[in-house]
Amino acid sequence: MHRKAKKLNLKNILVSQPQPADLAKSPYGSLAEKYNLNIDFHKFIKVEGVTSKEFRKSKINILDHSAIIFTSRNAVDHFFRMCNELRVEVPDTLKYFCISEATAFYLQKYVQYRKRKIFHGKQTFSELVDIIKKHKDEKYLLPCSDIHKASLSKLLTENKIDHNKAIMYRTIASNLSQLKIDQYDMLIFFSPSGVKSLVKNFPKYKQNDTLIAAFGPTTSKAVADAGLKLNIKAPTKTAPSMTMAIEEFIQKESKKK
């Protein structure tokens, strides 16, 4: 197995995400061991909060809303941060609609979970909208980042859901100056923001023989828009995860003469 990875000249991989809590037990740990790979992790993007002064310019009054839509933990953190900074006392009657059960449970950091009206979908926004449609009389607030999917608000509008978007945090490029980017044989991206961070940090970057992997169609498009060649994309029918897509690629390439 190790010889296959070497034949590909694939040894050093950089994942543009934080390292898993237990790398050895993660799919990346298994991949590294199986193919004798060195896999590094580094956050290419970071999230910073919009200031209360900036938020006031949007003229959105949090207390005008009876329900909040949370699509991530970042949204939860920055909503309650903003309430604190604006000295807004969150009413007990406020309803919470979360994209997943994990996001809903994360609310326990800020509210008494059992004493609140909390609803959640399984994982997709469309599933959550199906739940929201049963509560059409509410006025919703959608805390989001400056780089958010326009399709979220569009879907709410199409279903005649009264809502406001509230930009409470922004996604910015991390400082990657300490990275020796050219030492990696493969770069793995999970968001368009990650690709933009590469370009911002290394404006003279040349891909050459470096392999690039991307998760999701918008990330794949960002790779192409940056003038880079996409070698591996996920998810696919046969490879629903990034590590599975990489292994498929290694096995396929190793069979070539």
C-alpha positions as CSV (number, residue, x, y, z in Angstrom):
1,M,0.0,0.0,0.0
2,H,2.8,2.4,0.9
3,R,4.4,1.9,-2.5
4,K,1.2,3.1,-4.2
5,A,1.3,6.5,-2.5
6,K,5.0,6.9,-3.3
7,K,4.4,6.0,-6.9
8,L,2.0,9.0,-7.1
9,N,4.6,11.2,-5.5
10,L,2.0,11.8,-2.7
11,K,3.5,12.2,0.7
12,N,2.5,15.5,2.3
13,I,-1.1,16.6,2.4
14,L,-2.5,19.9,3.8
15,V,-6.1,20.0,5.0
16,S,-7.6,23.5,5.3
17,Q,-9.4,22.7,8.5
18,P,-8.6,22.2,12.2
19,Q,-7.1,18.9,13.2
20,P,-9.6,16.3,14.5
21,A,-9.7,15.9,18.3
22,D,-8.4,12.4,18.0
23,L,-6.5,12.2,14.7
24,A,-5.5,8.5,15.1
25,K,-9.2,7.5,15.3
26,S,-10.3,9.8,12.5
27,P,-10.6,8.8,8.8
28,Y,-7.6,11.0,8.1
29,G,-5.5,9.0,10.6
30,S,-6.5,5.7,8.9
31,L,-5.6,7.2,5.5
32,A,-2.3,8.4,6.7
33,E,-1.4,5.0,8.2
34,K,-2.6,3.0,5.3
35,Y,-0.7,5.0,2.6
36,N,2.3,6.2,4.7
37,L,1.2,9.9,4.4
38,N,2.0,13.0,6.4
39,I,-1.3,14.9,6.9
40,D,-1.2,18.4,8.3
41,F,-4.1,20.6,9.3
42,H,-4.4,24.3,9.3
43,K,-7.4,26.7,9.4
44,F,-7.4,28.8,6.2
45,I,-10.3,31.0,7.4
46,K,-11.4,32.4,10.7
47,V,-14.6,34.0,11.9
48,E,-14.7,37.4,13.6
49,G,-17.8,39.2,15.0
50,V,-19.3,42.3,13.5
51,T,-19.2,45.1,16.1
52,S,-22.4,46.3,17.8
53,K,-21.7,49.7,16.2
54,E,-21.7,48.1,12.7
55,F,-24.8,46.0,13.5
56,R,-26.8,49.1,14.5
57,K,-26.3,50.5,11.0
58,S,-28.5,47.6,9.7
59,K,-31.4,49.1,11.8
60,I,-32.5,45.6,12.7
61,N,-34.2,45.4,16.1
62,I,-33.7,41.9,17.5
63,L,-36.8,42.2,19.8
64,D,-39.0,42.8,16.7
65,H,-38.6,39.0,16.0
66,S,-40.4,36.1,17.7
67,A,-38.2,33.4,16.3
68,I,-34.5,32.8,15.4
69,I,-33.1,30.5,12.7
70,F,-29.7,29.1,13.5
71,T,-27.7,27.4,10.7
72,S,-24.4,26.9,12.7
73,R,-22.8,27.2,16.1
74,N,-21.1,30.4,14.9
75,A,-24.5,31.9,14.3
76,V,-25.6,30.9,17.9
77,D,-22.4,32.3,19.4
78,H,-22.6,35.6,17.6
79,F,-26.3,36.1,18.1
80,F,-26.0,35.9,21.9
81,R,-22.7,37.9,21.8
82,M,-24.6,40.7,20.0
83,C,-27.5,40.5,22.4
84,N,-25.0,40.9,25.2
85,E,-23.2,43.8,23.6
86,L,-26.5,45.6,22.8
87,R,-27.8,44.8,26.3
88,V,-30.8,43.0,24.8
89,E,-32.6,40.7,27.2
90,V,-33.6,37.6,25.2
91,P,-37.2,36.9,26.1
92,D,-38.2,33.4,27.3
93,T,-40.9,33.3,24.7
94,L,-38.4,33.4,21.8
95,K,-38.5,30.3,19.6
96,Y,-35.4,28.7,18.1
97,F,-35.3,26.8,14.8
98,C,-32.0,25.0,14.3
99,I,-30.6,23.3,11.2
100,S,-29.6,20.1,13.2
101,E,-30.0,18.5,16.5
102,A,-26.3,19.2,17.3
103,T,-26.9,22.9,16.8
104,A,-30.0,22.8,18.9
105,F,-28.1,21.1,21.8
106,Y,-25.4,23.7,21.5
107,L,-28.0,26.3,22.6
108,Q,-27.6,24.8,26.1
109,K,-24.5,27.0,26.4
110,Y,-26.8,30.0,26.5
111,V,-30.4,29.0,27.5
112,Q,-32.1,26.5,29.7
113,Y,-32.8,23.9,27.0
114,R,-35.9,22.2,28.5
115,K,-37.6,25.5,29.2
116,R,-37.4,26.9,25.6
117,K,-39.3,26.2,22.4
118,I,-36.6,24.6,20.2
119,F,-37.2,22.9,16.9
120,H,-34.6,21.3,14.6
121,G,-34.2,19.7,11.2
122,K,-32.0,16.7,10.4
123,Q,-29.2,18.5,8.6
124,T,-30.5,20.4,5.5
125,F,-32.0,23.9,5.3
126,S,-34.9,22.6,3.2
127,E,-35.9,20.2,5.9
128,L,-35.8,23.0,8.5
129,V,-38.0,25.2,6.2
130,D,-40.6,22.4,6.2
131,I,-40.8,22.8,10.0
132,I,-40.8,26.6,9.8
133,K,-43.7,26.5,7.4
134,K,-45.8,25.1,10.3
135,H,-45.1,28.3,12.3
136,K,-45.8,30.9,9.6
137,D,-47.2,33.5,12.1
138,E,-43.7,34.1,13.6
139,K,-41.3,36.8,12.5
140,Y,-37.9,35.2,12.0
141,L,-34.4,36.5,12.3
142,L,-31.6,34.7,10.4
143,P,-28.2,35.5,11.9
144,C,-25.5,34.9,9.3
145,S,-22.0,35.8,8.1
146,D,-21.1,38.2,5.3
147,I,-20.5,35.2,3.1
148,H,-23.8,33.3,3.3
149,K,-25.8,31.3,0.9
150,A,-28.3,33.5,-0.8
151,S,-30.4,30.4,-1.3
152,L,-31.3,30.3,2.4
153,S,-33.2,33.7,2.3
154,K,-34.6,32.9,-1.1
155,L,-36.1,29.7,0.1
156,L,-37.7,31.5,3.1
157,T,-39.1,34.2,0.7
158,E,-40.5,31.6,-1.7
159,N,-42.4,30.0,1.2
160,K,-43.7,33.4,2.3
161,I,-41.8,33.3,5.6
162,D,-41.5,36.8,7.2
163,H,-37.8,37.1,8.0
164,N,-34.8,39.4,8.2
165,K,-31.2,38.5,7.6
166,A,-28.8,39.8,10.2
167,I,-25.1,39.8,9.4
168,M,-23.4,39.3,12.8
169,Y,-20.0,37.8,11.9
170,R,-17.7,37.7,8.9
171,T,-15.4,35.1,7.4
172,I,-11.9,36.3,6.8
173,A,-8.6,34.7,5.6
174,S,-6.2,33.4,8.3
175,N,-2.6,34.5,8.2
176,L,-0.8,31.6,6.5
177,S,2.6,33.2,6.2
178,Q,4.2,30.5,8.4
179,L,3.1,27.8,6.0
180,K,5.5,26.4,3.5
181,I,2.8,25.9,0.9
182,D,5.0,24.4,-1.8
183,Q,6.1,21.4,0.4
184,Y,2.6,19.9,0.0
185,D,1.7,17.4,-2.7
186,M,-2.0,17.9,-2.1
187,L,-4.2,20.7,-0.8
188,I,-7.8,20.0,0.5
189,F,-10.5,22.7,0.5
190,F,-14.0,22.7,2.0
191,S,-15.2,26.2,1.2
192,P,-14.8,28.9,-1.4
193,S,-13.4,31.1,1.4
194,G,-10.6,28.6,1.9
195,V,-9.6,28.8,-1.7
196,K,-9.7,32.7,-1.6
197,S,-7.5,32.5,1.5
198,L,-4.9,30.6,-0.5
199,V,-4.9,33.2,-3.2
200,K,-4.8,36.1,-0.8
201,N,-1.9,34.6,1.3
202,F,0.0,33.4,-1.7
203,P,-0.8,35.7,-4.7
204,K,2.1,34.2,-6.7
205,Y,1.1,30.6,-6.0
206,K,1.7,28.1,-8.8
207,Q,0.0,24.7,-8.6
208,N,2.5,22.8,-10.8
209,D,2.1,19.2,-9.9
210,T,0.2,19.8,-6.6
211,L,-3.1,17.9,-6.4
212,I,-6.1,19.9,-5.3
213,A,-9.2,18.3,-3.7
214,A,-12.5,20.2,-3.1
215,F,-15.6,19.3,-1.1
216,G,-18.9,20.5,-2.6
217,P,-19.8,22.2,-5.9
218,T,-19.3,25.8,-4.7
219,T,-15.8,24.9,-3.5
220,S,-15.0,23.2,-6.8
221,K,-16.2,26.3,-8.7
222,A,-13.9,28.5,-6.5
223,V,-10.9,26.3,-7.4
224,A,-11.7,26.7,-11.1
225,D,-12.3,30.5,-10.7
226,A,-8.9,30.8,-9.1
227,G,-7.3,29.3,-12.2
228,L,-6.4,26.0,-10.5
229,K,-6.9,22.5,-11.7
230,L,-9.3,20.3,-9.6
231,N,-8.0,16.7,-9.3
232,I,-10.4,15.3,-6.7
233,K,-14.0,16.3,-5.9
234,A,-16.3,15.0,-3.2
235,P,-18.9,14.0,-2.3
236,T,-19.7,11.5,-5.1
237,K,-22.0,8.5,-5.2
238,T,-19.1,6.2,-4.5
239,A,-17.2,8.5,-2.2
240,P,-19.5,10.5,0.2
241,S,-16.5,11.7,2.2
242,M,-13.3,13.5,1.3
243,T,-11.1,10.7,2.7
244,M,-13.0,8.1,0.6
245,A,-12.5,10.3,-2.5
246,I,-8.8,10.6,-1.8
247,E,-8.4,6.8,-1.3
248,E,-10.4,6.2,-4.6
249,F,-8.0,8.5,-6.4
250,I,-4.9,6.9,-5.0
251,Q,-6.2,3.4,-5.9
252,K,-7.2,4.5,-9.4
253,E,-3.9,6.3,-10.1
254,S,-1.9,3.4,-8.7
255,K,-3.4,1.0,-11.3
256,K,-2.2,3.1,-14.2
257,K,1.0,2.0,-15.8
